[in-house]
Amino acid sequence: MLKLKIRMSKYYLNYLDELESEAIYVLREVWAQFENPVILFSGGKDSIVVTHLAKKAFYPAKIPFALMHVDTGHNFPETIKFRDDLIESLGVQLIVGSVQESIDQGRVAEEKGKSATRNALQITTLLDAIETNKVDCAIGGGRRDEEKARAKERFFSHRDDFGQWDPKNQRPELWNLFNGKQFEGEHFRAFPISNWTEMDIWNYINRENIEIPSLYFAHEREVVRRSGSWIPYSEFLQLEENEEVLTKKIRFRTLGDITITGGIESDADTVEKIAQEVSAMRQTERGNRSDDKRSETAMEDRKRQGYF
Amino acid sequence: MRIAYCLKPKIMQIDNNQLLRFTTAGSVDDGKSTLIGRLLYDSKSIFEDQLEAIETTSKKKGHQGVDLALFTDGLRDEREQGITIDVAYRYFTTPKRKFIIADTPGHIQYTRNMITGASTANAAIILVDARHGVIEQTKRHAFIASLLQIPHIIVCINKMDLVDFREEDYNKIIAQFEEFSSKLLVRDVRFIPISALLGDNVVKRSENMNWYQGSPLLDTLETMHISSDINKVDGRFPVQTVLRPQSEEHRDYRGYAGRISSGIFRKGDEITVMPSGFTSKIKSIDTFEEELDEAYAPMSVSITLEDDIDISRGDMIVRTKNKPESSQDLEVMLCWLNNESAKPRTKYVVRHTSNEQMAMIKEVIYKIDINTLSRKNDDKELHMNDISKVKIRTTKPLMYDSYRENRMTGSLILIDPATNQTVAAGMIV
């Protein structure tokens, strides 16, 4: 596969180079405007792309900020291994916020019932980790094409001293002039890949030859059919009476908690095949995420509280 | 009507595809949401689960068939009130280009959001209802497009089906538009008769308007020449940050990181650093992949110089033979963005390129009534959504070009240090 980067004939960039240049600009702007930024790293493709872009933005220097992972305890083991390998190769610091610790400390209570997840609990852990580490800007891999509440996000998005997002009172963002000014206790979220779509991400991963967790590729896995998705079988999953564990060849389109991330049946085992498959997809990527199916404004509500 | 599911376009040939950003301004009634829904739907950018969700909502609301306008539904308050409050960004791609739509509300109360969406756009779509012709809102949108110097304006005369696709009606509206737009600074204006509801001349050529010889909207967006939208003449490189790796391998490296605002820089170019005035030559232009012989806007690069001079964030590297203006006194077209009105003799933070300093509004020269485009000389107070021409004085000289020449080095924002809010956006005259 040809990985060579070919620019457009003369004096203009192709759309992927322009998106890359924009993201690098945002990352450098974060570094210049904040004291202690971190990259929120989930192990998913979007945060991997952001990390890759950060590597480019500061080369030949190292990435000048830490990676922060909010660990729900309900991880795919593959994600954790991938995270640790990446941290080692980049030589950057890792900060882990643990949902289990938040539960043990009584900061949050575990949800009950069949569809219980730790998804919403992450908000408290994330905000605690931001506060205790004195983080003034958390860089995320959120994209505006993902969801209708995300479509209104700024590149620099203000959070008040409760970590909350007020979508109706956002700072106007014009040209490439970002305002990261804040008072004590507030913080910012920055979204360098705001303007990328799922397809752009895959085209970029393909072009740049970026390493991604094996979970994105088709593989055999024990799964359970639930709400139209293949949910991976794990120790955290409570089986219903009529549910059975099957072995299927699947891959994941997004990576969240092991309890809420549905897989799709697929034979795509290379990035190129995944990109082909995604281009023919008829469902949005978050369609397999039970966290977004809870209500029409599930994402907006969580974002207001301080979610990623 | 039940719409059959479609497949998305094939994987893109990325080597030759450019990115085009356009803005659509309009209100609930002029069919803006329907037009966006139509573009997304006919370009096969809508997913099955999105379509299902909208079919359900359409049924719930008692609409006949699928209401394409629902694709642009946003936050809870917006859905409840049936309005767009904030700029929403939407994306679609065709085999020829990637598009970013800044979907902005058209009401006068949301001028600040229209300006926000317009600030980065290559093109503006202005919708005119074929039954009503050019109205105040049309003039307002055209004025904002010209104020923000959006390079291309496409006037879509919508709802042609409701005037029986008559050419005379279309021509009459063109004449109306041209009459008042002759007073504006717009370079490239095109007119397209469409029906967003039925799809005429949006993606597919209309069979009802054979008298129209031009291209449908999507084809126009796909083929319009946008490479010249960025200034490629004046070399301007605002320094964002300095890269100083602490490693053995790159011990002496000192790179100035930034995104080229305009123009082209080449290895060996003679440059001047503003405001210090020190001169040097470009030693290398670096990216992660490779060292480049030349780089141009809007590339993000790191530049090293032959000489060791003191440069930091806020400085600008320019070509010695082509320098920007430098002054502490500026005339600026200012749009007030904040609920709290401008306070006279108050110090604001001015942010211009990567540079930041304090500034004061010395004088309001005139305010513009954006519905009549007339000047108001007696009313000097700046409230939210007001557009005015003002004199600003900065604490140190600002290195700038006029906004008309250069959108990147001619634009600025004001921040109120008491609230940290972005309170105004300015275009340097």
Interface residues (C-beta under 8 A of the other chain):
Chain A: K5 I6 M8 Y11 Y12 L13 N14 Y15 L16 D17 E18 L19 E20 S21 E22 I24 Y25 R28 E29 W31 A32 K55 K56 A57 F58 Y59 P60 A61 K62 R144 D145 K148 A149 A151 K152 P167 K168 Q170 R171 P172 E173 L174 W175 N176 L177 N179 K181 Q182 F183 S194 N195 T197 M199 D200 N203 R207 A275 Q276 S279 A280 M281 R282 Q283 T284 G287 T297 E300
Chain B: Y5 L7 K8 P9 K10 I11 M12 I14 D15 N16 N17 Q18 L19 F47 E48 D49 Q50 D73 G74 L75 R76 D77 I85 D86 V87 A88 Y89 R90 Y91 T93 R97 K98 I100 R112 N113 I115 T116 S119 T120 S227 I230 K232 Q240 T241 L243 R244 P245 Q246 S247 E249 H250 Y253 G255 A257 G258 R259 I264 D286 T287 F288 E289 Y296 P298 M299 S300 S302 R313 L337 V349 R351 H352 S354 R407 M408 S411 L412 I413 I415 P417 N420 Q421 T422 A425
